[in-house]
Amino acid sequence: VQLQASGGGLVQAGGSLRLSCAASGRTFSSYTMGWFRQAPGKEREFVAAISWGGGSTYHADSVKGRFTISRDNAKNTVYLQMNSLKPEDTAVYYCAKQRKPHSPVVVVISEYDYWGQGTQVTVSS
């Protein structure tokens, strides 16, 4: 499995960005997918996740109401729509695949086994 994240960039506070993560392989639709982020000097943290069928989503409190995760299994792609961006959202954003197929959403990093290369999001004040 290979994951390719894209869509990051520089945006002013209050702006929007849409991240995409394209996955290779024929089993994408069997796995929960997640987005995580890591700011300089900080640990990687959970942002959002979506179940393998798309019926369940979970967002971290820090982004709830501003970010929305979605997926298109026909395109092997998961998205993160980010609105009302704040300077504290500045980080490298990573997409990841949950370890076990057809499993409930979990937010524990160790339960994700394949990671994309990351895409930089910078929000200026």
Phi and psi in degrees as a GROMACS rama.xvg file:
@    title "Ramachandran Plot"
@    xaxis  label "Phi"
@    yaxis  label "Psi"
@TYPE xy
-123.696  138.065  GLN-2
-120.331  131.477  LEU-3
-123.798  109.459  GLN-4
-92.1393  146.242  ALA-5
-154.214  170.37  SER-6
105.91  -5.27085  GLY-7
-70.3734  172.789  GLY-8
167.265  -168.693  GLY-9
-102.829  129.352  LEU-10
-143.847  151.09  VAL-11
-78.7614  155.29  GLN-12
-54.8523  137.501  ALA-13
92.0516  -10.2733  GLY-14
-82.6485  -175.071  GLY-15
-132.972  152.392  SER-16
-144.544  153.595  LEU-17
-124.061  116.269  ARG-18
-90.447  146.254  LEU-19
-126.282  151.012  SER-20
-138.249  110.252  CYS-21
-95.1189  132.73  ALA-22
-112.754  143.66  ALA-23
-91.2097  166.799  SER-24
95.2396  162.744  GLY-25
-99.6167  3.00563  ARG-26
-110.85  13.8322  THR-27
-52.5623  -43.5307  PHE-28
-69.3391  -4.14042  SER-29
-94.1533  -4.78169  SER-30
-124.099  140.495  TYR-31
-64.5612  140.421  THR-32
-120.415  147.006  MET-33
-134.512  160.107  GLY-34
-117.119  137.394  TRP-35
-130.934  165.92  PHE-36
-144.535  154.808  ARG-37
-139.378  117.703  GLN-38
-90.8921  157.301  ALA-39
-55.6231  128.771  PRO-40
77.7626  4.68849  GLY-41
-120.903  163.291  LYS-42
-78.524  156.407  GLU-43
-66.8034  137.433  ARG-44
-130.23  152.858  GLU-45
-70.1165  140.581  PHE-46
-115.568  -54.5973  VAL-47
-162.292  158.044  ALA-48
-148.496  155.972  ALA-49
-138.368  136.631  ILE-50
-68.1575  166.281  SER-51
-59.7641  -34.1855  TRP-52
-91.798  -7.08746  GLY-53
87.9236  -0.411363  GLY-54
-78.7393  -18.4549  GLY-55
-126.982  134.714  SER-56
-131.376  156.664  THR-57
-144.647  132.043  TYR-58
-124.387  141.456  HIS-59
-61.7934  149.401  ALA-60
-57.0065  -34.4357  ASP-61
-67.1732  -18.1193  SER-62
-120.337  -4.13798  VAL-63
-59.4147  133.276  LYS-64
87.591  -12.5384  GLY-65
-116.19  -37.1283  ARG-66
-108.106  148.668  PHE-67
-137.949  125.137  THR-68
-94.8137  142.75  ILE-69
-149.8  171.086  SER-70
-148.897  154.794  ARG-71
-127.868  100.012  ASP-72
-68.0222  -25.843  ASN-73
-67.3975  -26.1291  ALA-74
-105.621  3.8421  LYS-75
52.6426  43.0074  ASN-76
-135.482  139.844  THR-77
-117.77  145.427  VAL-78
-122.944  157.17  TYR-79
-135.046  106.103  LEU-80
-86.0642  121.985  GLN-81
-117.827  114.811  MET-82
-115.22  164.529  ASN-83
48.6246  48.7058  SER-84
-64.8771  146.396  LEU-85
-121.219  156.281  LYS-86
-55.1589  -32.4156  PRO-87
-71.8859  -6.57416  GLU-88
-82.6249  -6.97171  ASP-89
-60.426  123.934  THR-90
-178.119  171.429  ALA-91
-89.6394  127.655  VAL-92
-102.294  132.803  TYR-93
-121.514  138.798  TYR-94
-98.6837  155.012  CYS-95
-152.84  154.941  ALA-96
-105.582  133.225  LYS-97
-68.9324  150.265  GLN-98
-65.4689  -44.3369  ARG-99
-104.771  139.018  LYS-100
-72.9233  154.401  PRO-101
49.6461  43.3013  HIS-102
-113.121  153.898  SER-103
-62.0647  159.295  PRO-104
-65.7677  133.127  VAL-105
-128.414  157.054  VAL-106
-110.935  3.38539  VAL-107
-78.9642  125.25  VAL-108
-58.6277  -37.3023  ILE-109
-66.3475  -13.1401  SER-110
-87.1493  2.85322  GLU-111
-111.644  128.163  TYR-112
-112.174  -19.8636  ASP-113
-122.028  135.243  TYR-114
-127.011  144.15  TRP-115
-77.1804  177.658  GLY-116
-82.0446  -11.704  GLN-117
93.9384  147.78  GLY-118
-136.446  133.878  THR-119
-80.2983  130.087  GLN-120
-118.507  124.031  VAL-121
-124.606  124.139  THR-122
-114.076  118.594  VAL-123
-92.9354  148.994  SER-124
